[in-house]
């Protein structure tokens, strides 16, 4: 058995891992697509258009993603600690 604080840490860490991996994949694909879109736009509409790596945007996305993961983990863990394990199992059956 885990204590409530250990279980809460586990839930938060798990959500941060999933959110972090999702953010890394999303930022990578989004940056590649942004670059390709810029190249296509530059050829057709705006020859002088310059693509810049979006450092600030990526940092903001990662911060918002981490905050959303922690909030989601805390709200879901609140329900886990609110109900007894026996009642939760009975509700499933």
N, C-alpha and C positions, 0 to 999 in steps of 0.2 A: 503494500500500500504506500501510496504517495500522500504527503501532506497537501493541504489545500494550496499553500504557497508554491510548492513544487509543481503541482498540476497546473496552476495558473502560469508559471514560468514556461512550462512545457508548451502550453497552448499558444502563448505569445511568441515563443521562439519558432514554433512550427508555422504560424501564420507569417512571420517575418521571412522565413526561408521561402515559402511559396510566393509571397509577394515580391521578394527580392529577385527570385528567378524569373517570375513573370515580367517584372519591370526591366530586367536586363535584356530579356528576349524582345520585349516591346520597344525599348529604346533603340536596340540594335537594328531591328527591322524598320522602325520608323525613320531612323537616321539614313539608312540605305535608300529607302523609298523617297525621302526628302531630297537626297542628292540626285537620284535618277530623275525625279520630277523637275528639279532645277535645270539639269542638263537638257531635258526635253523642251522646257519652256524657253531656255536660252536660245536653242536652235530655231524655234518657230516664232516666238513673239518678242523676246527681249535679249538681243545679242550681248548687251553689256551687263547682264545679270550675274552677280557673284554669289556663290554659295559659301556660307560660313558655318563652321561647326557650332551647334547650339548648346554651348556649355551651361548657360544659365537656365535654359528651358529644361535640360536634362536633370540638373540639380533640383529644380522645383518639382518635376515629375517624381523623382525618387523620394523627395521629402513628403509629398502628398501621399504617395503610395505607402510609405512606411507608416505614416499617421493613420491612414485608412485601415491598414492591416492590424495595427495595435487596437484601434477602436473596435473593429469587428471581433477581434479575439477577446477583448474585455467584455463586450456585450454578450457574446456566446458563452463565455466562462461564467458570467453572472447567473445564467440559467442553469448551468451545471451545478453550481454551488447552492442554488436556491432550492432545487428539488432533491429529495433523497434518491439514492441509487435504486433502491427497491421499487419505489413508485415509478421511476423512469423506465425500468425494465418491464414492469407490469403494463405501462402505457404502450409499449412496443408490441407486447404479446396480445 
